[in-house]
Amino acid sequence: MNSLPNYLYHYYEDEVGPFKTLSDLSEEQSEKELEKIRRNEETFASKRSKDYMTIRRELEQMVRTLFIEKGGKPLRETPISMTLGPCQWIKEWYKDGQELKIPIEFFDHNTISFTYGDIFPAMRYNDQKPYRKKVYTLEEIKEVVSIYGLPQEWNKNGEKGPDRYIEVQVWCDVDINNSSIFK
């Protein structure tokens, strides 16, 4: 039986800092920032499509709605993305990728949701996998992981499809100055 990791991980560009999301910006501002990212052709994020932000906003709202239907209590309109357990591949998305590791118990479980895989394939792919188009609570993702394992372990190199980690949507602000999160 696969056990659930005790930590959530956040990956970010050092120059930008942690817990910043394009979704918090206006459409115009997010497109300007995305254009800056696209100019650096060395990064994974530079390959994002022109309609990336439109699709992302739609998916985030879909996940938020499904999470509320399950009893979730988001405190933000848009989520901050993290992963359940480490995924070094994401660190490579950035020119100078950084990683923060925060104990899962730091978060109010009513403010975190999960998709099995990145939100894009998890909510858009039609490959009949039983975990597609679903949003999970912490208790539910424990069961999913016990059945399917952690994608970052069984698909580390992406050779077995798009699922490379479990995405965590954090629906509350994270104060990195709070020293208790790094114990």
Backbone as a printed PyTorch tensor [residue, N CA C, xyz], in Angstrom:
tensor([[[  0.8460,  -1.1890,   0.0000],
         [  0.0000,   0.0000,   0.0000],
         [  0.8810,   1.2380,   0.0000]],

        [[  0.5550,   2.1870,  -0.8670],
         [  1.2940,   3.4360,  -0.9600],
         [  0.8340,   4.3930,   0.1290]],

        [[  1.7870,   4.9870,   0.8300],
         [  1.4130,   5.9530,   1.8620],
         [  1.4950,   7.3640,   1.2940]],

        [[  0.7340,   8.2270,   1.8920],
         [  0.6600,   9.6120,   1.4500],
         [  1.8610,  10.3910,   1.9660]],

        [[  2.5040,  11.1800,   1.1100],
         [  3.6020,  12.0300,   1.5830],
         [  3.0970,  13.0070,   2.6540]],

        [[  3.9790,  13.3840,   3.5460],
         [  3.6280,  14.3050,   4.6270],
         [  3.8330,  15.7680,   4.2670]],

        [[  4.3740,  16.0130,   3.0650],
         [  4.6990,  17.3860,   2.6890],
         [  4.1070,  17.7650,   1.3430]],

        [[  3.7860,  19.0590,   1.2410],
         [  3.4150,  19.6580,  -0.0290],
         [  4.6220,  20.4630,  -0.5010]],

        [[  4.8360,  20.4930,  -1.8020],
         [  5.9810,  21.1840,  -2.3870],
         [  5.4980,  22.2860,  -3.3170]],

        [[  6.2070,  23.3910,  -3.2630],
         [  5.9090,  24.5240,  -4.1450],
         [  7.1760,  24.8580,  -4.9170]],

        [[  7.0440,  24.9500,  -6.2310],
         [  8.1720,  25.2630,  -7.1110],
         [  7.9350,  26.6310,  -7.7390]],

        [[  9.0100,  27.3950,  -7.8720],
         [  8.8670,  28.7610,  -8.3750],
         [ 10.1940,  29.2730,  -8.9280]],

        [[ 10.1040,  30.3450,  -9.6910],
         [ 11.2760,  31.0260, -10.2310],
         [ 11.8510,  31.9100,  -9.1380]],

        [[ 13.1400,  31.7550,  -8.8570],
         [ 13.7830,  32.5010,  -7.7760],
         [ 13.5650,  34.0100,  -7.9090]],

        [[ 13.7080,  34.5160,  -9.1040],
         [ 13.5750,  35.9550,  -9.3580],
         [ 12.1690,  36.4750,  -9.0380]],

        [[ 11.1620,  35.6290,  -9.1840],
         [  9.7640,  36.0200,  -8.9670],
         [  9.3530,  35.8340,  -7.5090]],

        [[  9.8130,  34.7680,  -6.8860],
         [  9.4440,  34.4720,  -5.5090],
         [  8.2930,  33.4720,  -5.4400]],

        [[  8.0740,  32.9180,  -4.2470],
         [  7.0540,  31.8710,  -4.0870],
         [  5.6290,  32.4050,  -3.9820]],

        [[  4.7030,  31.5090,  -4.2370],
         [  3.2680,  31.7140,  -4.0370],
         [  2.6890,  32.8680,  -4.8530]],

        [[  3.2510,  33.0530,  -6.0280],
         [  2.7060,  34.0350,  -6.9630],
         [  2.0620,  33.2250,  -8.0850]],

        [[  0.9240,  33.6860,  -8.5490],
         [  0.2300,  32.9680,  -9.6090],
         [ -0.2790,  33.9410, -10.6620]],

        [[ -0.1060,  33.5720, -11.9160],
         [ -0.6010,  34.3970, -13.0120],
         [ -2.1070,  34.6110, -12.9140]],

        [[ -2.7900,  33.6670, -12.3220],
         [ -4.2510,  33.7530, -12.2230],
         [ -4.7150,  34.8840, -11.3160]],

        [[ -3.8460,  35.3800, -10.4380],
         [ -4.2060,  36.5140,  -9.5780],
         [ -4.1640,  37.8390, -10.3300]],

        [[ -3.5310,  37.8420, -11.4930],
         [ -3.3940,  39.0690, -12.2690],
         [ -4.5930,  39.2590, -13.2000]],

        [[ -4.7760,  40.4800, -13.6520],
         [ -5.8140,  40.7480, -14.6500],
         [ -5.4350,  40.0160, -15.9380]],

        [[ -6.3800,  39.8990, -16.8580],
         [ -6.0770,  39.2280, -18.1260],
         [ -4.9140,  39.9010, -18.8310]],

        [[ -4.9380,  41.2090, -18.8670],
         [ -3.8870,  41.9710, -19.5510],
         [ -2.5330,  41.7680, -18.8710]],

        [[ -2.4980,  41.8630, -17.5540],
         [ -1.2430,  41.6850, -16.8170],
         [ -0.7090,  40.2630, -16.9630]],

        [[ -1.5970,  39.2850, -16.8740],
         [ -1.1350,  37.8920, -16.9800],
         [ -0.5650,  37.6050, -18.3600]],

        [[ -1.1650,  38.1770, -19.3980],
         [ -0.6400,  37.9810, -20.7550],
         [  0.7230,  38.6390, -20.9220]],

        [[  0.9150,  39.8040, -20.3110],
         [  2.2350,  40.4650, -20.3660],
         [  3.2940,  39.6120, -19.6780]],

        [[  2.9620,  39.0690, -18.5120],
         [  3.9070,  38.2250, -17.7810],
         [  4.1800,  36.9300, -18.5400]],

        [[  3.1470,  36.3630, -19.1260],
         [  3.3180,  35.1300, -19.8950],
         [  4.1980,  35.3860, -21.1230]],

        [[  4.0590,  36.5390, -21.7290],
         [  4.9000,  36.8830, -22.8790],
         [  6.3660,  36.9810, -22.4650]],

        [[  6.6400,  37.5230, -21.2810],
         [  8.0210,  37.5670, -20.7650],
         [  8.5600,  36.1460, -20.5880]],

        [[  7.7180,  35.2680, -20.0610],
         [  8.1100,  33.8680, -19.8430],
         [  8.4010,  33.1930, -21.1820]],

        [[  7.5710,  33.4800, -22.1760],
         [  7.7420,  32.8550, -23.5010],
         [  9.0520,  33.2670, -24.1670]],

        [[  9.5330,  34.4660, -23.8710],
         [ 10.7820,  34.9360, -24.4780],
         [ 11.9860,  34.1190, -24.0260]],

        [[ 11.9170,  33.5300, -22.8640],
         [ 13.0090,  32.6830, -22.3740],
         [ 12.7440,  31.2650, -22.8560]],

        [[ 13.1920,  30.9600, -24.0210],
         [ 12.8790,  29.6870, -24.6770],
         [ 13.5160,  28.4720, -24.0120]],

        [[ 14.3250,  28.6930, -22.9810],
         [ 14.9870,  27.5780, -22.3050],
         [ 14.0670,  26.8760, -21.3060]],

        [[ 12.9630,  27.4950, -20.9390],
         [ 12.1250,  26.9470, -19.8810],
         [ 10.8960,  26.2320, -20.4410]],

        [[ 10.4050,  25.2770, -19.6730],
         [  9.1920,  24.5340, -20.0350],
         [  8.0020,  25.4830, -20.1880]],

        [[  7.8930,  26.4410, -19.2760],
         [  6.7600,  27.3670, -19.2820],
         [  6.7360,  28.2470, -20.5270]],

        [[  7.8740,  28.3970, -21.1980],
         [  7.9170,  29.2430, -22.4000],
         [  7.1350,  28.6310, -23.5580]],

        [[  6.7840,  27.3610, -23.4590],
         [  6.0910,  26.6680, -24.5440],
         [  4.5600,  26.7100, -24.4170]],

        [[  4.0650,  27.4830, -23.4650],
         [  2.6210,  27.5320, -23.2410],
         [  1.9030,  28.2010, -24.4100]],

        [[  0.7500,  27.6550, -24.7470],
         [ -0.0230,  28.1220, -25.8950],
         [ -0.6140,  29.5050, -25.6620]],

        [[ -1.0500,  30.1230, -26.7360],
         [ -1.6440,  31.4740, -26.6690],
         [ -2.9030,  31.4910, -25.8070]],

        [[ -3.6560,  30.4010, -25.7920],
         [ -4.9000,  30.3640, -25.0040],
         [ -4.6890,  29.7430, -23.6150]],

        [[ -3.4490,  29.6250, -23.1990],
         [ -3.1170,  29.0000, -21.9190],
         [ -3.8900,  29.6070, -20.7550]],

        [[ -3.8690,  30.9240, -20.6240],
         [ -4.5050,  31.5620, -19.4680],
         [ -6.0260,  31.4040, -19.4970]],

        [[ -6.6160,  31.4490, -20.6590],
         [ -8.0660,  31.2590, -20.7670],
         [ -8.4390,  29.8600, -20.2750]],

        [[ -7.7170,  28.8690, -20.7620],
         [ -7.9840,  27.4800, -20.3560],
         [ -7.7070,  27.3060, -18.8600]],

        [[ -6.6020,  27.8420, -18.4030],
         [ -6.2340,  27.7040, -16.9900],
         [ -7.3020,  28.2960, -16.0840]],

        [[ -7.7740,  29.4910, -16.3990],
         [ -8.8060,  30.1250, -15.5650],
         [-10.0910,  29.2870, -15.5440]],

        [[-10.4640,  28.7430, -16.6880],
         [-11.6550,  27.8840, -16.7610],
         [-11.4780,  26.6290, -15.8990]],

        [[-10.3140,  25.9980, -16.0010],
         [-10.0570,  24.7830, -15.2310],
         [-10.0220,  25.0730, -13.7350]],

        [[ -9.3880,  26.1650, -13.3510],
         [ -9.3310,  26.5150, -11.9300],
         [-10.7260,  26.7770, -11.3700]],

        [[-11.5830,  27.4270, -12.1380],
         [-12.9440,  27.6710, -11.6620],
         [-13.7510,  26.3760, -11.6000]],

        [[-13.5260,  25.4800, -12.5490],
         [-14.1880,  24.1770, -12.5310],
         [-13.7830,  23.4040, -11.2720]],

        [[-12.4780,  23.3850, -10.9820],
         [-11.9780,  22.6820,  -9.8010],
         [-12.5300,  23.3230,  -8.5320]],

        [[-12.5620,  24.6430,  -8.4870],
         [-13.0870,  25.3520,  -7.3110],
         [-14.5490,  24.9710,  -7.0650]],

        [[-15.3480,  24.9660,  -8.1220],
         [-16.7660,  24.6150,  -8.0160],
         [-16.9430,  23.1830,  -7.5210]],

        [[-16.1920,  22.2500,  -8.1070],
         [-16.2860,  20.8430,  -7.6870],
         [-15.8300,  20.6670,  -6.2400]],

        [[-14.8180,  21.4140,  -5.8360],
         [-14.3200,  21.3430,  -4.4630],
         [-15.3750,  21.8600,  -3.4780]],

        [[-16.0250,  22.9510,  -3.8110],
         [-17.0900,  23.4980,  -2.9580],
         [-18.2300,  22.4870,  -2.8390]],

        [[-18.5690,  21.8310,  -3.9410],
         [-19.6270,  20.8120,  -3.9170],
         [-19.2850,  19.6640,  -2.9750]],

        [[-17.9930,  19.4160,  -2.7510],
         [-17.5600,  18.3540,  -1.8300],
         [-17.4080,  18.8610,  -0.3970]],

        [[-17.7420,  20.1240,  -0.1680],
         [-17.6340,  20.6940,   1.1720],
         [-16.4020,  21.5310,   1.4000]],

        [[-15.5800,  21.7020,   0.3690],
         [-14.3870,  22.5310,   0.4900],
         [-14.7580,  23.9840,   0.7660]],

        [[-13.8530,  24.6780,   1.4120],
         [-14.0930,  26.0730,   1.7960],
         [-12.9380,  26.9540,   1.3190]],

        [[-12.8790,  27.1960,   0.0090],
         [-11.7820,  28.0250,  -0.5100],
         [-11.8710,  29.4590,   0.0090]],

        [[-10.7130,  30.0030,   0.3550],
         [-10.6260,  31.3790,   0.8350],
         [-10.0850,  32.3080,  -0.2460]],

        [[ -9.6460,  31.7280,  -1.3440],
         [ -9.1390,  32.4870,  -2.4980],
         [-10.0160,  32.1750,  -3.7090]],

        [[-10.0310,  33.1010,  -4.6540],
         [-10.7310,  32.8650,  -5.9200],
         [ -9.9180,  31.9500,  -6.8330]],

        [[ -8.6040,  32.0650,  -6.7600],
         [ -7.7140,  31.2580,  -7.5970],
         [ -6.7540,  30.4910,  -6.6890]],

        [[ -6.3540,  29.2920,  -7.1040],
         [ -5.4830,  28.4930,  -6.2410],
         [ -4.0040,  28.7960,  -6.4390]],

        [[ -3.2490,  28.4540,  -5.4340],
         [ -1.8000,  28.3950,  -5.5360],
         [ -1.4910,  26.9190,  -5.7710]],

        [[ -0.6630,  26.6420,  -6.7570],
         [ -0.3600,  25.2520,  -7.0970],
         [  0.8220,  24.7200,  -6.3040]],

        [[  0.6400,  23.5120,  -5.8050],
         [  1.7040,  22.7840,  -5.1240],
         [  1.6260,  21.3390,  -5.6020]],

        [[  2.5260,  20.5030,  -5.1030],
         [  2.4650,  19.0800,  -5.4120],
         [  2.4310,  18.2890,  -4.1160]],

        [[  1.8250,  17.1230,  -4.1900],
         [  1.8120,  16.1940,  -3.0600],
         [  3.0810,  15.3620,  -3.1810]],

        [[  4.0460,  15.6460,  -2.3210],
         [  5.3540,  15.0140,  -2.4340],
         [  6.2030,  15.7640,  -3.4510]],

        [[  7.4910,  15.4510,  -3.4960],
         [  8.3930,  16.1700,  -4.3970],
         [  8.2410,  15.7440,  -5.8500]],

        [[  8.5920,  16.6660,  -6.7500],
         [  8.6310,  16.3780,  -8.1870],
         [  9.7180,  17.2630,  -8.7970]],

        [[ 10.9220,  16.7440,  -8.8560],
         [ 12.0600,  17.5270,  -9.3390],
         [ 11.8790,  18.0090, -10.7750]],

        [[ 11.0970,  17.3170, -11.5560],
         [ 10.8490,  17.7180, -12.9380],
         [ 10.3000,  19.1400, -13.0000]],

        [[  9.4160,  19.5090, -12.0880],
         [  8.8260,  20.8500, -12.1070],
         [  9.8930,  21.9140, -11.8630]],

        [[ 10.8430,  21.6200, -11.0420],
         [ 11.9190,  22.5780, -10.7710],
         [ 12.6450,  22.9520, -12.0660]],

        [[ 12.6800,  22.0300, -13.0020],
         [ 13.3320,  22.2580, -14.2950],
         [ 12.5250,  23.1770, -15.2110]],

        [[ 11.2830,  23.4950, -14.8450],
         [ 10.4570,  24.3900, -15.6520],
         [ 11.0100,  25.8170, -15.6380]],

        [[ 11.8540,  26.0980, -14.6670],
         [ 12.2950,  27.4590, -14.4240],
         [ 13.7770,  27.6460, -14.7270]],

        [[ 14.1440,  28.8850, -15.0040],
         [ 15.5470,  29.2260, -15.2300],
         [ 16.3530,  28.9780, -13.9600]],

        [[ 15.8150,  29.4310, -12.8220],
         [ 16.4590,  29.2170, -11.5230],
         [ 15.3810,  28.7190, -10.5520]],

        [[ 14.9520,  27.4860, -10.7670],
         [ 13.8590,  26.9110,  -9.9860],
         [ 14.2070,  26.7060,  -8.5280]],

        [[ 13.2640,  27.0320,  -7.6850],
         [ 13.4070,  26.8760,  -6.2410],
         [ 12.2760,  25.9910,  -5.7280]],

        [[ 12.4590,  25.4690,  -4.5350],
         [ 11.4970,  24.5320,  -3.9420],
         [ 11.2530,  24.8820,  -2.4770]],

        [[  9.9830,  24.8800,  -2.0940],
         [  9.6030,  25.0010,  -0.6860],
         [  8.8570,  23.7330,  -0.3020]],

        [[  9.1020,  23.2590,   0.8930],
         [  8.4950,  22.0300,   1.4080],
         [  7.7570,  22.4000,   2.6930]],

        [[  6.4480,  22.1600,   2.7050],
         [  5.6220,  22.5500,   3.8530],
         [  4.8210,  21.3380,   4.3370]],

        [[  4.8220,  21.0840,   5.6450],
         [  4.0480,  19.9450,   6.1550],
         [  2.5670,  20.0850,   5.7950]],

        [[  1.9640,  19.0010,   5.3660],
         [  0.5660,  19.0220,   4.9610],
         [ -0.3390,  19.4370,   6.1170]],

        [[  0.0620,  19.1230,   7.3530],
         [ -0.8020,  19.4670,   8.4860],
         [ -0.8260,  20.9680,   8.7740]],

        [[  0.0500,  21.7420,   8.1340],
         [  0.0120,  23.2050,   8.2730],
         [ -1.2830,  23.7680,   7.6930]],

        [[ -1.8310,  23.0840,   6.6890],
         [ -2.9950,  23.5900,   5.9600],
         [ -4.3030,  23.1000,   6.5580]],

        [[ -5.2810,  23.9840,   6.6000],
         [ -6.6530,  23.5920,   6.9160],
         [ -7.0980,  22.7020,   5.7570]],

        [[ -7.4510,  21.4780,   6.0290],
         [ -7.7860,  20.5250,   4.9680],
         [ -9.0120,  20.9370,   4.1600]],

        [[ -9.7910,  21.8610,   4.6670],
         [-10.9330,  22.3790,   3.9110],
         [-10.5150,  23.4020,   2.8560]],

        [[ -9.2140,  23.7310,   2.8150],
         [ -8.7370,  24.7290,   1.8540],
         [ -7.7360,  24.1560,   0.8580]],

        [[ -7.6590,  22.8140,   0.7780],
         [ -6.7700,  22.2050,  -0.2220],
         [ -7.5160,  21.1020,  -0.9750]],

        [[ -7.4000,  21.1640,  -2.2840],
         [ -7.9920,  20.1230,  -3.1340],
         [ -6.8710,  19.5040,  -3.9640]],

        [[ -7.1900,  18.3860,  -4.6020],
         [ -6.1870,  17.6120,  -5.3240],
         [ -6.7360,  17.1600,  -6.6690]],

        [[ -5.8590,  17.1100,  -7.6590],
         [ -6.1670,  16.4190,  -8.9120],
         [ -5.0640,  15.3940,  -9.1230]],

        [[ -5.4390,  14.2310,  -9.6420],
         [ -4.4490,  13.1990,  -9.9070],
         [ -3.7830,  13.5530, -11.2250]],

        [[ -2.6700,  14.2240, -11.1020],
         [ -1.9620,  14.7900, -12.2410],
         [ -2.1630,  16.2940, -12.2620]],

        [[ -1.4310,  16.9390, -13.1280],
         [ -1.5730,  18.3730, -13.3320],
         [ -3.0180,  18.6820, -13.7150]],

        [[ -3.4840,  19.8480, -13.3480],
         [ -4.8720,  20.2300, -13.5880],
         [ -5.2490,  20.1370, -15.0770]],

        [[ -4.2970,  20.4180, -15.9850],
         [ -4.6140,  20.3810, -17.4210],
         [ -4.9760,  18.9720, -17.9000]],

        [[ -4.1000,  17.9780, -17.7720],
         [ -4.5330,  16.6500, -18.2090],
         [ -5.6110,  16.0580, -17.3010]],

        [[ -5.5270,  16.3330, -16.0010],
         [ -6.4990,  15.7430, -15.0740],
         [ -7.9260,  16.1350, -15.4330]],

        [[ -8.1240,  17.3680, -15.8530],
         [ -9.4820,  17.8550, -16.1080],
         [ -9.8540,  17.8930, -17.5950]],

        [[ -8.8910,  17.6590, -18.4970],
         [ -9.1820,  17.7960, -19.9340],
         [ -9.0470,  16.5110, -20.7350]],

        [[ -8.1890,  15.5830, -20.3190],
         [ -7.9620,  14.3840, -21.1150],
         [ -9.1770,  13.4650, -21.0770]],

        [[ -9.4400,  12.8460, -22.2010],
         [-10.5570,  11.9070, -22.3120],
         [-10.0190,  10.4990, -22.5890]],

        [[ -9.1310,  10.0340, -21.7290],
         [ -8.5260,   8.7200, -21.9510],
         [ -9.1540,   7.6220, -21.0860]],

        [[-10.2870,   7.9200, -20.4870],
         [-11.0700,   6.9550, -19.7120],
         [-10.4100,   6.5040, -18.4040]],

        [[ -9.3320,   7.1440, -17.9960],
         [ -8.7440,   6.7800, -16.7000],
         [ -9.7280,   7.2160, -15.6160]],

        [[ -9.9120,   6.3820, -14.5970],
         [-10.9610,   6.6440, -13.6050],
         [-10.7420,   7.8930, -12.7440]],

        [[ -9.5560,   8.4280, -12.7480],
         [ -9.2840,   9.6210, -11.9350],
         [ -9.3660,  10.9240, -12.7340]],

        [[ -9.7770,  10.8690, -13.9910],
         [ -9.9050,  12.0700, -14.8190],
         [-11.1660,  12.8500, -14.4420]],

        [[-11.0680,  14.1630, -14.6260],
         [-12.1840,  15.0970, -14.4180],
         [-12.7510,  15.0340, -13.0080]],

        [[-11.8620,  14.7110, -12.0530],
         [-12.2860,  14.6170, -10.6610],
         [-11.3990,  15.4730,  -9.7770]],

        [[-12.0170,  15.9830,  -8.7340],
         [-11.3240,  16.7590,  -7.7180],
         [-11.4530,  15.9700,  -6.4240]],

        [[-10.3640,  15.9070,  -5.6770],
         [-10.3450,  15.0930,  -4.4730],
         [-10.0690,  15.9290,  -3.2250]],

        [[-10.6610,  15.4920,  -2.1280],
         [-10.3210,  16.0270,  -0.8090],
         [ -9.0950,  15.2590,  -0.3240]],

        [[ -8.5410,  15.6730,   0.7980],
         [ -7.3820,  14.9730,   1.3510],
         [ -7.7130,  13.5070,   1.6350]],

        [[ -8.8460,  13.2470,   2.2440],
         [ -9.2240,  11.8560,   2.5440],
         [ -9.3850,  11.0460,   1.2650]],

        [[ -9.9640,  11.6430,   0.2470],
         [-10.1750,  10.9230,  -1.0120],
         [ -8.8570,  10.6420,  -1.7350]],

        [[ -7.9390,  11.6070,  -1.7120],
         [ -6.6800,  11.3880,  -2.4380],
         [ -5.8550,  10.2970,  -1.7720]],

        [[ -6.0310,  10.1080,  -0.4720],
         [ -5.3400,   8.9990,   0.2090],
         [ -5.7380,   7.6720,  -0.4260]],

        [[ -7.0260,   7.5010,  -0.6800],
         [ -7.5280,   6.2690,  -1.2980],
         [ -7.0180,   6.1300,  -2.7310]],

        [[ -7.0300,   7.2200,  -3.4860],
         [ -6.5530,   7.1960,  -4.8760],
         [ -5.0770,   6.8020,  -4.9190]],

        [[ -4.2770,   7.3820,  -4.0350],
         [ -2.8470,   7.0520,  -3.9890],
         [ -2.6430,   5.5940,  -3.5810]],

        [[ -3.4790,   5.0850,  -2.6840],
         [ -3.3350,   3.6760,  -2.2850],
         [ -3.6060,   2.7310,  -3.4610]],

        [[ -4.4340,   3.1820,  -4.4040],
         [ -4.7530,   2.3550,  -5.5820],
         [ -3.7360,   2.5530,  -6.7060]],

        [[ -3.4420,   3.8030,  -7.0500],
         [ -2.6410,   4.1110,  -8.2420],
         [ -1.1970,   4.5070,  -7.9600]],

        [[ -0.8730,   4.7910,  -6.7020],
         [  0.4840,   5.2270,  -6.3820],
         [  0.6910,   6.6970,  -6.7070]],

        [[  1.9130,   7.1380,  -6.5570],
         [  2.2730,   8.5250,  -6.8610],
         [  2.8520,   8.5910,  -8.2710]],

        [[  2.2810,   9.4220,  -9.1290],
         [  2.7830,   9.5050, -10.5070],
         [  4.2760,   9.8400, -10.5840]],

        [[  4.7620,  10.6560,  -9.6530],
         [  6.1770,  11.0230,  -9.7010],
         [  7.0850,   9.8280,  -9.3830]],

        [[  6.5040,   8.7410,  -8.9050],
         [  7.2780,   7.5160,  -8.6940],
         [  7.1500,   6.5660,  -9.8830]],

        [[  5.9320,   6.3660, -10.4020],
         [  5.7700,   5.3970, -11.4910],
         [  5.9300,   6.0140, -12.8840]],

        [[  5.9880,   7.3600, -12.9520],
         [  6.1210,   8.0150, -14.2600],
         [  7.0980,   9.1900, -14.1740]],

        [[  8.1880,   8.9740, -13.5150],
         [  9.1750,  10.0270, -13.2600],
         [  9.6200,  10.7430, -14.5390]],

        [[  9.7890,  10.0110, -15.6200],
         [ 10.2980,  10.5860, -16.8620],
         [  9.1980,  10.9300, -17.8680]],

        [[  7.9360,  10.7210, -17.5110],
         [  6.8340,  11.0580, -18.4050],
         [  6.6230,  10.0890, -19.5440]],

        [[  7.2260,   8.9180, -19.4670],
         [  7.1150,   7.9390, -20.5490],
         [  5.7740,   7.2170, -20.5690]],

        [[  5.0240,   7.3160, -19.4540],
         [  3.7560,   6.5900, -19.3410],
         [  2.5540,   7.5190, -19.3670]],

        [[  2.6980,   8.6710, -20.0040],
         [  1.5810,   9.6010, -20.1200],
         [  1.8180,  10.9100, -19.3850]],

        [[  0.7770,  11.7370, -19.2970],
         [  0.9320,  13.0870, -18.7650],
         [  0.9530,  13.2030, -17.2440]],

        [[  0.6110,  12.1490, -16.5520],
         [  0.5240,  12.2150, -15.0900],
         [  1.9140,  12.0610, -14.4860]],

        [[  2.4570,  13.1710, -13.9520],
         [  3.8130,  13.1320, -13.3980],
         [  3.8590,  13.5410, -11.9380]],

        [[  2.7290,  13.9960, -11.4130],
         [  2.6250,  14.3720, -10.0030],
         [  1.1590,  14.5800,  -9.6650]],

        [[  0.8800,  14.6640,  -8.3880],
         [ -0.4640,  15.0180,  -7.9280],
         [ -0.4270,  16.5060,  -7.6230]],

        [[ -1.2970,  17.2480,  -8.2930],
         [ -1.3520,  18.6910,  -8.0530],
         [ -2.2410,  18.9700,  -6.8530]],

        [[ -1.7970,  19.9000,  -6.0370],
         [ -2.5690,  20.3740,  -4.8980],
         [ -2.9730,  21.8070,  -5.2090]],

        [[ -4.2590,  22.0800,  -5.1110],
         [ -4.7360,  23.4400,  -5.2700],
         [ -4.9370,  24.0010,  -3.8670]],

        [[ -4.1260,  24.9830,  -3.5210],
         [ -4.1820,  25.6010,  -2.2020],
         [ -5.0820,  26.8260,  -2.3190]],

        [[ -6.1960,  26.7880,  -1.6160],
         [ -7.2240,  27.8250,  -1.7070],
         [ -7.1660,  28.7910,  -0.5280]],

        [[ -5.9600,  28.9960,   0.0010],
         [ -5.7530,  29.9780,   1.0640],
         [ -4.4000,  30.6300,   0.8220]],

        [[ -4.2030,  31.8120,   1.3890],
         [ -2.9060,  32.4660,   1.2680],
         [ -1.8980,  31.7630,   2.1680]],

        [[ -0.6540,  31.7630,   1.7360],
         [  0.4140,  31.1250,   2.4870],
         [  1.4040,  32.2120,   2.9030]],

        [[  1.6290,  32.3180,   4.1960],
         [  2.5500,  33.3160,   4.7350],
         [  3.9150,  32.6620,   4.9300]],

        [[  4.8640,  32.9650,   4.0440],
         [  6.1830,  32.3220,   4.1500],
         [  6.9830,  32.8790,   5.3220]],

        [[  6.5040,  33.9530,   5.9550],
         [  7.1820,  34.4930,   7.1320],
         [  6.7820,  33.7600,   8.4020]],

        [[  5.8090,  32.8530,   8.2880],
         [  5.3450,  32.0660,   9.4280],
         [  6.3110,  30.9010,   9.6200]],

        [[  7.1910,  31.0160,  10.5880],
         [  8.2370,  30.0170,  10.7800],
         [  7.7010,  28.6280,  11.1180]],

        [[  6.4640,  28.5370,  11.6040],
         [  5.9290,  27.2260,  11.9670],
         [  5.7260,  26.3230,  10.7640]],

        [[  5.6530,  26.8830,   9.5630],
         [  5.4500,  26.0250,   8.3930],
         [  6.7220,  25.2850,   7.9870]],

        [[  7.8580,  25.7200,   8.4700],
         [  9.1010,  25.0830,   8.0550],
         [  9.7310,  24.2200,   9.1430]],

        [[  8.9430,  23.8330,  10.1350],
         [  9.4540,  22.9770,  11.2100],
         [  9.7020,  21.5740,  10.7170]]])
